[in-house]
Amino acid sequence: MHLIYTSNAIDTKKAEQLKVINKPIFLRKKILFILITTVIVTIGLMFGAILNVFALENPDNIQHQDKQMIQIHVKPGDSLWSVAKSYAPREMDIRYFISKIKEENQLQNSNIIIGQILLIPTGEL
């Protein structure tokens, strides 16, 4: 029995030494994991920023930016007709101006809701 106890004492001592030795390895793995994760997130953010730049260079977006627009907030009692009548140039047909407002705001119909933001063309149409 005495030899088994001594053997266990030696094994326990070796196990404690191994814990001390393995601790720096664990810390290195943890730091390496954090570093790799940081690099992956940074690359993802850079890729997203590059995609955003290319999206802004889309000819449709450039054409849209050249147009002069104002933003309005839909108020209670507003309709697309009343908004168009308020902002349409004098010589322009209201129905044509409504179609332009719907086109700019990607509206499928003439329904608008209170608080909605509408882009109203003010330059050449």
ZAMARGU-4260 file (C-alpha; in steps of 0.2 Angstrom, whole numbers, plus 5000, padded with zeros to 4 digits):
<rodrens>
0) 5000/5000/5000 | 5014/5012/5004 | 5021/5011/4986 | 5004/5015/4979 | 5002/5030/4990
5) 5019/5036/4985 | 5015/5033/4967 | 4999/5043/4969 | 5009/5057/4977 | 5021/5057/4963
10) 5007/5056/4950 | 4998/5071/4959 | 5014/5081/4959 | 5017/5077/4940 | 4999/5082/4937
15) 5001/5099/4946 | 5017/5102/4936 | 5008/5098/4920 | 4994/5110/4925 | 5007/5124/4927
20) 5015/5119/4910 | 4999/5118/4901 | 4992/5135/4907 | 5003/5146/4896 | 4998/5134/4881
25) 4980/5137/4885 | 4983/5156/4886 | 4992/5156/4869 | 4977/5146/4861 | 4965/5159/4868
30) 4975/5174/4862 | 4977/5165/4845 | 4958/5162/4844 | 4954/5181/4849 | 4967/5187/4836
35) 4960/5176/4822 | 4942/5181/4826 | 4947/5199/4826 | 4956/5197/4809 | 4940/5188/4801
40) 4929/5202/4808 | 4940/5216/4801 | 4941/5207/4784 | 4922/5206/4784 | 4919/5224/4788
45) 4932/5229/4774 | 4923/5218/4762 | 4906/5226/4766 | 4913/5243/4764 | 4920/5239/4747
50) 4903/5232/4742 | 4895/5248/4748 | 4907/5259/4737 | 4903/5248/4721 | 4885/5250/4725
55) 4886/5269/4725 | 4895/5268/4708 | 4880/5260/4701 | 4873/5271/4686 | 4856/5270/4692
60) 4861/5277/4709 | 4871/5291/4700 | 4857/5296/4690 | 4846/5296/4705 | 4858/5307/4714
65) 4858/5320/4700 | 4840/5323/4702 | 4834/5337/4714 | 4823/5330/4727 | 4815/5336/4743
70) 4809/5325/4757 | 4792/5327/4765 | 4783/5319/4779 | 4765/5313/4776 | 4754/5322/4788
75) 4736/5318/4793 | 4724/5321/4779 | 4738/5321/4765 | 4734/5311/4749 | 4746/5308/4735
80) 4735/5320/4725 | 4736/5334/4738 | 4755/5332/4739 | 4757/5332/4720 | 4746/5347/4719
85) 4756/5356/4732 | 4773/5353/4724 | 4770/5350/4705 | 4776/5364/4693 | 4761/5375/4687
90) 4761/5369/4669 | 4763/5350/4673 | 4748/5338/4674 | 4745/5332/4691 | 4743/5314/4686
95) 4760/5314/4677 | 4768/5322/4693 | 4759/5308/4704 | 4767/5295/4692 | 4784/5303/4695
100) 4782/5303/4714 | 4776/5285/4714 | 4791/5280/4703 | 4804/5289/4714 | 4797/5281/4730
105) 4794/5264/4722 | 4775/5265/4726 | 4764/5251/4719 | 4748/5261/4722 | 4743/5278/4728
110) 4741/5274/4746 | 4752/5283/4758 | 4753/5283/4777 | 4755/5296/4790 | 4773/5298/4795
115) 4779/5291/4778 | 4794/5300/4770 | 4791/5304/4752 | 4804/5310/4739 | 4797/5324/4729
120) 4806/5328/4712 | 4809/5347/4711 | 4821/5348/4696 | 4818/5344/4678 | 4807/5329/4676
</rodrens>
